[in-house]
Amino acid sequence: MPAPERSAGRRVFGRDALDALAAIALAKRAGFTLAETRALLSGARARCVRAKQRELDARIAAAGEMKRVLALLAACGCKTLLACGQRVNASRAVGGA
């Protein structure tokens, strides 16, 4: 963005600058990095949005798997995590989970 004009020593931003700042804030809320935000502002919006959606879908899937494993750990009767690991390995050896 170009340097803002000054009036009585204070920066005065025009409508375009305020719109750009609002767009940057929106991109930040959507989880875009600064580099991704630059790409968005330079006209690669559709490509960037699709990529961010794929990234978010992968993160949601990973979080779902984490939630599933945490539920298994919470319900597990093993005394230690090592015992859980041994149980998992034993069940795999006989064709289980």
C-alpha positions as CSV (number, residue, x, y, z in Angstrom):
1,M,0.0,0.0,0.0
2,P,1.3,3.5,-0.7
3,A,2.2,5.7,2.2
4,P,-0.9,7.6,3.4
5,E,-1.2,11.4,3.2
6,R,-0.7,13.4,6.3
7,S,-2.8,16.1,7.8
8,A,-1.6,18.0,10.9
9,G,1.0,15.3,11.4
10,R,-1.5,12.5,11.4
11,R,-1.9,9.8,8.7
12,V,-5.1,10.0,6.7
13,F,-6.1,6.9,4.9
14,G,-8.4,6.9,1.9
15,R,-11.3,4.6,1.2
16,D,-9.1,2.3,-0.9
17,A,-6.7,1.8,2.0
18,L,-9.5,1.1,4.4
19,D,-11.0,-1.4,2.0
20,A,-7.6,-3.1,1.6
21,L,-7.2,-3.3,5.4
22,A,-10.7,-4.9,5.7
23,A,-9.8,-7.4,3.0
24,I,-6.5,-8.3,4.8
25,A,-8.4,-8.7,8.1
26,L,-10.9,-11.0,6.4
27,A,-8.1,-13.1,4.9
28,K,-6.5,-13.4,8.3
29,R,-9.7,-14.5,9.9
30,A,-10.0,-17.2,7.2
31,G,-6.5,-18.5,8.2
32,F,-4.5,-17.2,5.2
33,T,-0.8,-16.5,5.7
34,L,0.6,-13.2,4.6
35,A,2.0,-14.7,1.5
36,E,-1.4,-16.3,0.7
37,T,-3.1,-12.9,1.3
38,R,-0.7,-11.3,-1.2
39,A,-1.8,-13.9,-3.7
40,L,-5.4,-13.3,-2.9
41,L,-5.0,-9.6,-3.4
42,S,-3.1,-10.1,-6.7
43,G,-6.0,-11.9,-8.3
44,A,-5.5,-15.6,-7.5
45,R,-8.6,-15.7,-5.3
46,A,-10.3,-18.8,-6.6
47,R,-7.1,-20.9,-6.6
48,C,-6.1,-19.7,-3.1
49,V,-9.6,-20.3,-1.6
50,R,-9.7,-23.8,-3.1
51,A,-6.3,-24.6,-1.7
52,K,-7.2,-23.3,1.7
53,Q,-10.4,-25.3,1.7
54,R,-8.4,-28.5,0.9
55,E,-5.9,-27.7,3.7
56,L,-8.8,-27.1,6.2
57,D,-10.5,-30.4,5.1
58,A,-7.2,-32.2,5.8
59,R,-6.9,-30.5,9.2
60,I,-10.5,-31.4,10.1
61,A,-9.9,-35.0,9.1
62,A,-6.8,-35.1,11.3
63,A,-8.7,-33.6,14.2
64,G,-11.4,-36.2,13.8
65,E,-8.8,-39.0,13.9
66,M,-7.3,-37.4,17.0
67,K,-10.7,-37.3,18.6
68,R,-11.3,-41.0,17.8
69,V,-7.9,-42.0,19.3
70,L,-8.5,-39.9,22.4
71,A,-11.9,-41.6,22.9
72,L,-10.2,-45.0,22.7
73,L,-7.5,-43.9,25.2
74,A,-10.2,-42.5,27.6
75,A,-12.1,-45.8,27.4
76,C,-9.0,-48.0,27.6
77,G,-8.5,-50.1,30.7
78,C,-4.7,-50.2,30.3
79,K,-2.7,-48.9,33.2
80,T,0.0,-47.2,31.0
81,L,0.3,-45.9,27.5
82,L,3.0,-48.6,26.9
83,A,0.4,-51.3,27.8
84,C,-2.0,-49.7,25.2
85,G,0.7,-49.9,22.6
86,Q,1.3,-53.5,23.4
87,R,-2.4,-54.2,23.1
88,V,-2.7,-52.4,19.8
89,N,0.3,-54.4,18.4
90,A,-1.1,-57.7,19.6
91,S,-4.5,-57.0,18.0
92,R,-2.8,-56.1,14.7
93,A,-0.8,-59.3,14.8
94,V,-4.0,-61.3,14.8
95,G,-5.7,-59.2,12.1
96,G,-7.6,-56.8,14.3
97,A,-7.6,-53.0,14.5
